[in-house]
Every structure is written in C-alpha cells, then in structure tokens.
Amino acid sequence: MLELSNLSISYGTNKILDNISFSLDENGIYLLKGNNGSGKSTLLNFLSGLIKGCYDSFFWLNEIVEPQKKQWKNKIGLQSNLISPLEEFSVEENFKYLSLIYGIDKNDFLPFISQLYSELFDTEYNDNKNLIIGSLSTGMLRRVEILNALVSNPMILFLDEPFNGLDEKSVVRCKQHLKNLGKSKLILVADHRKETREDLEATVINISNKSLFIDQ
C-alpha cells in the first residue's frame, strides 16, 4: 500500500495542494482527474521525486519513502514532459543509455524493446530506431517516453497524459497493456479523456480546490 499524509505544495505564494492525504492499494490503476492547473502533474512530480513538498509521512509497503532517494526511484517508472529523452540521442541510443543506467545487458534489452515497441505501436522498431529524439513529432516522442517508463519493469508507474499525440490504435494497445500491468503493479495515470476510466477500469482520484478525494 502507498500511504501519504498531509502533503502541501506551493509555487511561491500559490498553493497547489493543501494537506492532502490518501492510501492506494499496491496494485491497480488510479486515474487522476481535475481541471488544468488543479495539481495532477504536481502530485505525480512529487511522488516521483522531481519536486519537493511538505508532508507528515510517506510509506510504500510499510517502508518510509524518501522521494528524492535512489532507493525509491528504482521502484518507479515515470512518463512526464519534465524528463524527456536527450534530444541529441537517436531512439536506440536513448534505450542503450537506459540499459547502462539499469545495469541490463543491451543484448537482452534491445530485443525486449523492439518487441514491446511493435506490440504497443503497431510499428517496426527498426523503422524508427535511428531517428533523432529532437526531431520527433509529439506522438513519436510520447512512444519513447512511455517505453522509458516501462523498461525497468518497475513496481509503480506514474504516467502524465501518456496518450496525448498517439494514434487511436496505439492508445487502445497501450490501455490494454496497462490493464494487464495493473494486475500486479500500482499505476497512477493523469488523463483528460472521458473514456479512460472505463477503458482502464480505473479508480478515479479527483483533485479540485487544492484538495483530493477518491471515488468509492
């Protein structure tokens, strides 16, 4: 179970989240809903250690979480505009770099990437692997961001508008993949599409007026 108590986050004098608390099961899919600027991305960025906040306690499976520490980051996968791949890398160089970070033999890693890329996006990996990150369209970049979040087989996934820019066939495939992963992982998704709750069979977390409540 993931448990967070009394989190507040402000940007200057602008308070985004005000003493929010919640508990989430260790597996399943939760859908963050709220208006633009309500704090969905802010919450995901805090949970993944990209930004700081004030809180009383943060636990994962009864162990204290320190969001900025490597021990926590090794447990999570994050797709966010704040951590886009290096623009000068090719798509394949990006994944080779990740294999070094995660200590995975690239001879095992790249076939896995190739297979997953084809499964999710109905496109041959070899057709895109030499493209330069900085030249990619929004949809192509989103593909790389999603795979970057998945490649380490994390216990927890944080995804911030992961379907933006994807073609509809890829959206369907990604949602089905996430549904399968949600049987054994905790997944938090911020997404504005009305159909996503039903498609993912997700529990909705509403963020509004600096507060949070979970649909029962």
C-alpha positions in Angstrom: 0.0 0.0 0.0 1.1 3.6 -0.8 0.2 6.0 2.0 0.8 9.7 2.0 -0.3 12.1 4.8 -0.8 15.8 4.8 1.0 16.8 1.6 1.1 20.5 0.7 2.9 22.0 -2.3 3.2 25.7 -3.2 4.9 27.6 -6.1 5.8 30.8 -4.4 2.7 32.2 -2.8 0.4 30.0 -5.0 -0.6 26.9 -3.0 -1.4 24.0 -5.4 -2.1 21.2 -2.9 -3.2 21.7 0.6 -2.9 19.0 3.2 -4.0 16.1 1.0 -3.8 12.5 2.3 -4.6 9.2 0.7 -3.9 5.4 0.7 -3.7 3.4 -2.5 -3.5 -0.4 -2.9 -0.2 -1.9 -4.0 -1.7 -2.9 -7.4 -4.5 -1.5 -9.6 -5.0 1.6 -11.7 -5.9 5.0 -10.4 -6.9 7.8 -12.7 -6.2 11.4 -11.7 -8.9 13.8 -12.8 -9.1 17.6 -12.5 -9.1 20.8 -14.4 -5.9 22.2 -15.9 -3.7 23.6 -13.2 -5.5 21.6 -10.4 -2.4 19.8 -9.4 -2.4 16.4 -11.2 1.1 16.8 -12.7 2.3 18.4 -9.5 1.3 15.4 -7.5 2.9 12.9 -9.9 6.1 15.0 -10.0 6.2 15.0 -6.2 5.6 11.2 -6.0 8.4 10.6 -8.4 10.8 12.8 -6.6 11.1 15.6 -9.3 9.8 18.3 -6.9 9.6 18.7 -3.2 6.7 19.2 -0.9 5.8 19.4 2.8 4.3 16.3 4.3 3.9 14.3 7.5 4.6 10.8 6.3 5.0 8.8 3.1 5.1 5.0 3.1 5.2 2.2 0.5 4.6 -1.3 1.8 5.1 0.0 5.3 8.6 1.3 4.5 9.4 5.1 4.7 9.7 6.7 1.3 12.2 9.5 0.6 11.1 10.6 -2.9 14.5 12.1 -4.0 16.5 9.0 -3.0 17.7 6.3 -5.5 16.1 3.5 -3.5 12.6 5.0 -4.3 13.4 5.9 -7.9 14.5 2.3 -8.6 11.0 1.2 -7.7 9.1 3.6 -10.1 8.7 4.3 -13.8 7.7 7.8 -14.9 6.4 9.3 -18.1 6.5 13.1 -17.9 7.3 16.1 -20.1 9.8 17.1 -17.4 12.1 14.1 -18.2 12.0 13.9 -22.0 14.9 11.9 -23.5 18.1 13.7 -24.6 17.4 15.5 -27.8 20.7 14.7 -29.5 20.3 10.9 -29.0 18.8 8.6 -31.5 15.8 6.5 -30.3 18.1 3.5 -30.0 20.9 5.4 -28.2 18.3 6.5 -25.7 17.5 2.9 -24.9 21.1 1.9 -24.8 21.7 4.7 -22.3 18.9 3.3 -20.1 20.3 -0.2 -20.3 23.5 1.2 -18.7 21.6 3.1 -16.0 19.6 -0.1 -15.1 22.6 -2.4 -15.5 20.9 -4.5 -18.1 22.8 -6.3 -20.9 21.9 -4.4 -24.1 21.9 -7.8 -25.9 18.8 -8.7 -23.8 17.4 -5.2 -23.5 17.1 -4.2 -27.1 15.2 -7.3 -28.3 12.7 -6.7 -25.4 12.4 -3.0 -26.5 11.9 -4.0 -30.1 9.1 -6.5 -29.3 7.3 -4.1 -26.9 7.6 -1.2 -29.4 5.9 -3.3 -32.1 3.2 -4.6 -29.7 2.2 -1.2 -28.4 2.5 0.9 -31.5 2.0 -1.5 -34.5 5.2 -0.2 -36.0 8.5 -2.0 -36.5 11.1 -0.7 -34.1 13.9 -0.9 -36.7 12.0 1.6 -38.8 12.3 4.2 -36.1 15.4 3.4 -34.1 17.8 5.7 -35.9 15.5 8.8 -35.6 16.9 11.7 -33.6 14.9 12.4 -30.4 15.0 16.2 -31.1 13.3 15.7 -34.5 10.4 13.5 -33.3 6.8 14.5 -33.5 4.8 14.7 -30.3 3.3 11.3 -30.9 6.7 9.7 -31.6 8.3 11.3 -28.6 5.4 10.0 -26.4 6.2 6.5 -27.6 9.7 6.8 -26.4 8.6 8.4 -23.0 6.2 5.5 -22.4 8.8 2.9 -23.1 11.3 4.7 -20.9 8.8 4.4 -18.0 8.2 0.6 -18.7 11.7 -0.7 -19.5 12.9 -1.3 -15.9 9.8 -3.3 -15.0 9.0 -1.0 -12.1 6.7 -1.8 -9.2 4.9 1.6 -9.7 4.1 3.6 -12.8 3.4 7.3 -12.9 2.0 8.5 -16.3 1.2 12.1 -17.1 -1.1 12.4 -20.1 0.5 9.3 -21.8 -1.9 9.1 -24.7 -1.5 12.7 -26.0 -0.3 12.6 -29.5 -0.7 8.9 -30.0 -2.9 7.5 -32.8 -6.0 5.8 -31.7 -4.8 2.2 -32.4 -1.8 2.9 -30.2 -4.0 4.3 -27.5 -6.1 1.1 -27.5 -3.0 -1.1 -27.3 -1.4 0.9 -24.6 -4.5 0.9 -22.5 -4.8 -2.9 -22.8 -1.1 -3.3 -21.8 -1.7 -1.0 -18.7 -4.7 -3.0 -17.7 -2.6 -6.2 -17.7 0.2 -4.5 -15.8 -2.3 -3.1 -13.2 -3.0 -6.7 -12.0 0.5 -6.7 -10.4 1.6 -3.1 -10.2 0.3 0.3 -8.9 -0.4 2.7 -11.8 -1.3 6.3 -11.5 -2.4 8.0 -14.7 -3.3 11.6 -15.3 -5.6 11.8 -18.4 -8.4 14.1 -19.6 -10.2 11.6 -21.9 -13.7 10.8 -20.7 -13.5 7.1 -21.8 -10.2 6.4 -20.0 -11.8 5.4 -16.6 -13.9 2.7 -18.3 -11.2 1.6 -20.6 -8.7 1.1 -17.8 -11.3 0.0 -15.2 -9.7 2.6 -13.0 -10.5 4.1 -9.7 -10.8 7.9 -10.0 -8.8 10.3 -7.8 -10.3 13.8 -8.1 -8.2 16.9 -7.5 -10.1 20.1 -7.1 -9.7 23.3 -5.0 -6.3 22.1 -3.7 -8.0 19.0 -2.2 -8.2 15.3 -3.2 -10.9 12.7 -2.9 -11.1 9.2 -4.2 -14.3 7.8 -5.8 -15.6 4.8 -4.0 
